[in-house]
Amino acid sequence: MNNQAVTVIRSLLRNPSALAGLLIIAGGLLIAVLGANIRPDDSPDANDQQVSLARLKPFSVAKFLVIHNDPVAESNFFSRMFFGGKEETDTYIPFDSLYFEKDLIYYFPYSRTGRVDSAGYRKSVSIVPFLVTGADSSNFKNGVITIYKSGVSKTFERTQFIRSILTGNTTTRFYFLGTDTFGRDLLSRIMAGTIVSLSVGLIAVLVSLVLGIVLGGLAGYYGGWTDKVIMWFVNVIWSVPTLLMVIAITVALGKGFTQVFIAVGFTMWVEVARVVRGQFIQLREKDYITATRLMGFSDIRIIFRHLLPNALAPLIVISAGNFSTAILLESGLSFLGVGAQVPMPSWGGIIKSHFNYITTDYAYLALIPGFCLSLLTLAFMLVGNGLRDALDVRSVEA
């Protein structure tokens, strides 16, 4: 790490707003990388739906009967990182209360309006699936149930199977932010949406850097007709509204997550190209560049080894701004229905699903993801401003 990098890092750490932005981004990255390992709902895309629990208020608690089924595949820590998750095979039945009668479990389903214990409201399920997975048959007599599976019998006394079910087949879930319109844990959906926003921002910025550096570098280094043709193309792209261009590219490529970051990246490169061109025009007349030409170095070596490193400062600042722009564009596309497709969680998609509740008691369903979107965007802007001050590129921006 050279002295300039150390100076920039120290400057950022001494800047309260930039430091706050870095902490927010670091927290978002941690949530995105760890994925399902730290989410309350560890299923892929946090898509565990319990329709009867739709729109639970924050800090709600629900009890479940759990029927354990044969797992499809074991998941580990690494398989649950990023977009991964644990495929849920167990069956969860939300209930208010239950009791046992012979070989049946009678339960009263979860009620949003309060506990209802009337006989007409109750439901029943056999206790067999709770005791032995994939049983062939069963027999209940004198308080003892015998379960047969693959020719092997297993016997449970009444007190034994009641204790077994109450300890191993009931669980409680706490919904810190409540649930959405499909009964999914809202906190988990928002946490899962972090990886969507950050990954779109990262890939889009990389795409814009590659295109912008190549085209802007060619225009600034060679000048002449090369510069005129490239800048004509840049001005044409620049004249088209960004959101309109993104929608057009998305429609042409089709809906989907991959198409989003390609579309966003292809619309953000023009600003990078203009900055790179301006930097190269200034640097190409320097004495050390003239010396490299006289020494017979190739154009590619001069561009990537001598010109580009000296133009990195404004590029870093622009990339921070483009990161926040990409996040906003992705959310806008998802809100319009042409971005990340369900069930993949996107903050824009979550807002779209609940914006009609904005004037009701459920306004938080749209406001919370909106706040997260604003907070992450603000964090990148604060870091960008901190980098601008640390790298002293005010003259370049002017």
N, C-alpha and C positions, 0 to 999 in steps of 0.2 A: 504494500500500500504506500503510494507516494505521498509527499508532503501536502500536495493540493487536496487529495482525497481526505487526509486527516483534518485539514483546515475546514473543509466543507462539512464534515461530520460534526466537528466541534461547534461550528456555527449553527447547525440545525439543532443540536442539543441545547444551545443557549437561547434558542428562539422558542418561547413558550407555545405559541400557536402551532409552529411546525412540529414541535415535540408532541403536542396533543394529537395532531394529525397522524404522526408516525405511530403513536400508541393505538389509535383507532384502526389504522390499516393493519398493524401487527395482530390486533385482536381478530379482525376479519379473516386474515390469512390463517390464523390458528384454528378458527371455527371451520374454515373451508378445508384445510388439510386433514384435520381429525375426522371430519364428516360424521358418519353415524355413530362413531365411538363415543361422542359426547352429547348426542341428541337424545331427548326423552323417547322419541319415536325413531328407532334405529332401522326401520325398513327403507328400502331404496326409494329415494325421492320423498321420504317422510309421508307416505301415501296410505297409511293405515286408516281406513275409513270406518267410522261407527256412526251411521246416519242418525240413529236415535239420540246421539250426543251432540247433534249439530248446534252450533252457536252457544256453547256453554260460556258463561261469563268467566273472566279471569279468576284464578285461585279456586276453581271448581275441583271437586274430587268425585271419582266414580269407582264403583266396585265391579269386578268382573269374575265370572266363572270361566275357567280356562280348560278347554279340552285339548290335551296334548296329542298331536298327530306325529307321524313319522317325519323327521326333518328331511328336506330335499338335499341339503348339503350343509356341512359345517362351515361357519364363517369365522374368520379370525380378524385380528386387529387391522391388518393391512388391507383385507378385502372390504373393510368398512370405511376406509379412508376416501377422501374426495367424493366422487359420485356413487361410491359403493354403499352397501347396506346388507342387512340380514333379511333374507327371504322368510317372511312369516308364514309358517304352516299351521300353527295352533289356532284354534277357534276361540274368540273372546265374546262372551255374552254379558252385557252390562245388566246389573240387577240392583234392586233396592233391598230385598230381603229374600230368604229362602228357608225351606224346611224339607225334611226327608220323610218319605212314606213308602214303605216296602222297598222296591228296587227303583223308585223314581225320585228325582229331585224336583220339587215344586218351587218355582221362583217367580217373583214379581219384577217384571222388567223395569229398567230405569225410567222414572217419570220426571219430566221437566217441571211439572206443576206441584210436585210433592209426592210423598210416599202413598201408594195406593195398594191396600191389602185385600181388596174384594176378590171373592172366589172367581168371578167372571173375568178378572184381569190377569189371573195367574197363568203361568205356562209350566210345562213339565218336560223333563228330558231324562232318559235312562242314565243310571249311574255307571253303567258298564264302560262307556268310552273314557270315563274319568279314571277308572281303575286299571284297565288293561287296553292298550292301543291295538286296534285291529282284531278284537275278539270275534270268535266265530259264533258262539251262543252263550247263554247264561241260564241259571236256575236259582230262584229265590225261595227259601223254605226255612221256617222257624228262625227268622232273623239272621240267616246265613245265606250269602250269595256265592254261588260257584260259577266261575267264568272259564270257558273253554277256548283255547287258542292252539291251533295246529296239533290237536290231540292231547294237549297238556292242560290240566285243570288247575285253577288257583282259587282258594277259598278265603272269603273275608267275612268276619262277623260284623254285625250292624255298627257297634261302637267303633270298630276298627276302620270300616270304610267311611264312616262319617268324619272321623278324625283325619283320615288320609285326604279326603276331598277338601276339608276346610283348611288344612295346612298346605297342601301341594297344588290345589286347583282353584284357589281364589287369590286374587291380587287387587291392589288398589293403584289407581293412576291419579297423579296430581297434574292438573292443567294450569300452568303458571299464567299463560296468556289466554286461556280458554281454547275453544275449538272454532274451526271455520264452518262454512255452510254444509260441508260434507262430513263433519264430525272428526276432522283431522286436527292433531295438535298444532295450534298456530305457531307456538314458539319453535317447534321442530321445522315447520315449513319455512319460517323466516330464516332459521339457521341454514337450512339446505339451500335457500336462495342466494346465500352469500357466495358460494362457489360458482354459481351461474354468473353473477355480476363480475366477480374478480377474473374469472377465466375469459369471459368475453372481452373485458377491458385489456387483459394481458395479450391475448392473441390479436385483437384488433390493433393495438399499439405496435406489435411486432410487424404485422402486415403493412401498416402505414409507414413504419421506419424503413423497411426494405424497399418499398416502392419510392418513397420520398427521397431516400438517400441516393438510390440509383439514378432516377430521373433528374433530381435536382443537382446531383453531382455532375452528371453529363452536361447539363445546361450551363452550369457555372464554370466548369473547367474548360470546355471547348468553345463556348460562345458561338457567335456566327449563326448559321442556319440551324444548327443543332439547338441552340438556345431559343431561337424564334419558334421552331416547331413545337418543342416541349412546352414553352410558356404559353403558346396558343392553346394547347391541349389543357394545360393547368387552368387557364382562364375560363375555358368552356366548362370544365368540371366545377370550378369555383362559382360560376354564375347560377348553377342549379341548386335549389334549396336542399340542404343536407338530408332532412327527413324524407323529402320526396325521392331523392336519389336512393336512399337506403331502402325505401319501400319498393321502388322499381326493381332494384337488384334482388331483393328478397323474393318478390313475385316471380322474377325470371328464374331464380335458382330453386324456388320452392320453399315451403315453410320448414322450419327446424332450427335446432340450436347451432349446428355447424354453419348453416347458411347465414346466421345472424352475424357472427364475428367476421366472416368473409365480407359481407355487405358493409358492415361498419368500418372495417379496415380499409376497404377500397374507397371510402368517402373521406377519410381523414388524412390521406397522404399528401394532399395538395399543400397544406400549410407547412408540412415538413419539407417538401420539395422547394418551396419558396425560400425558406430559411437557409437550407443547405446551399441553394444557388447563390444567395447573397453572401454567405460566408466564403464560398469558394471564389467568388469574384474578387473579394477583398484579399484573400490569401494567395491567389495564384500569381500575384505580382510581387510577392515578397522575395527578398534576396535568396533565402534558403530554398525556395521552390525553383527559382532560376538555376541555382547551383545543382539541384538534383537533375534538372533537364540536361544541363551541360555534362553531367557525369554519365548520362546515357540510361538513367533509370526509366523503366516502362511507365506508361500512363497509369496503369492499374496500381503499381507500387506507389506512385506519387499520390494518387487519390486516397488510397486506403491506409497508407503508412505515414503520410505527412500532412495531407489536407484534412481528412476526416477527424483524426484525433484532436485537432485544433478547433473543430467546429462542434465538439460534443456538448459543451456547456449549454448553449441555447436549445439543443436537441433534448437534453435531459429535462429542461423546464417545460418544453412543449409536450413531451411525452407524459408528464404528470398531468397537464391540463387535458390532453387527449384521453387519458385514462378515465377521468371523470366524465368527459363527453361521451365516451363509449358506453359507460354504465347507464347514463341517462337515455341514450339512444336505444339500448337493449330493452330497458324498462318500457320506453315508449312503444317499441315494436310489440312487446309482449302484451301491453295494454290494448293495442289495436288488433291483437290476435294473429300477427304474422311473425312473432318472435318464438321464444321457447314454447314448445307445445306441451299440453297436459299429458301426463301428470307431473312433468318436470316443474319444480317450483321456481318461479321468478317473481321478484318483488312487484314488477309491473303487472304480471298475471294475477297475483294475489289482490292487488288494488282493483283490477278490473272485476274480479269476482265479487267484490264487496263494496264497490263505490256507491251502489244504490242504497246502502245503509248509512250513508254519510250524515243524514239528518235524523237518525234514530239513535237509540241507546247502544247500537252495535257499530257506531262510527269508528271505534278503535280498530275494527277488523281491516279498515283501509288506511287509517292514520298511522298505525304502528309500522307497517312496511314502508309507507311514505316517509316516515321519520328516519328509518334505517337507510333508505335511499339517499335522503338529503344529507345525513350524517357522513356516509361514506364518500359522497361526492365532495362535501365540504372538506373532508380530511385530505383528499388528493389536491384540492385547491390550496389548502394551507401549506402542504408540503411543497407544492410548486412555487408558491410565493417565497417560502424559506429557501429553496434552491436558487431562486432568482437573486435573492439578496446575498446568499453565500457565494454564488458564482459571479456576481456583479455583471449581469447582462442587461442592465437597464438601457444601455446605449443600443443594444441589438434590438430590443423590443421597440424602442422609439423609432 
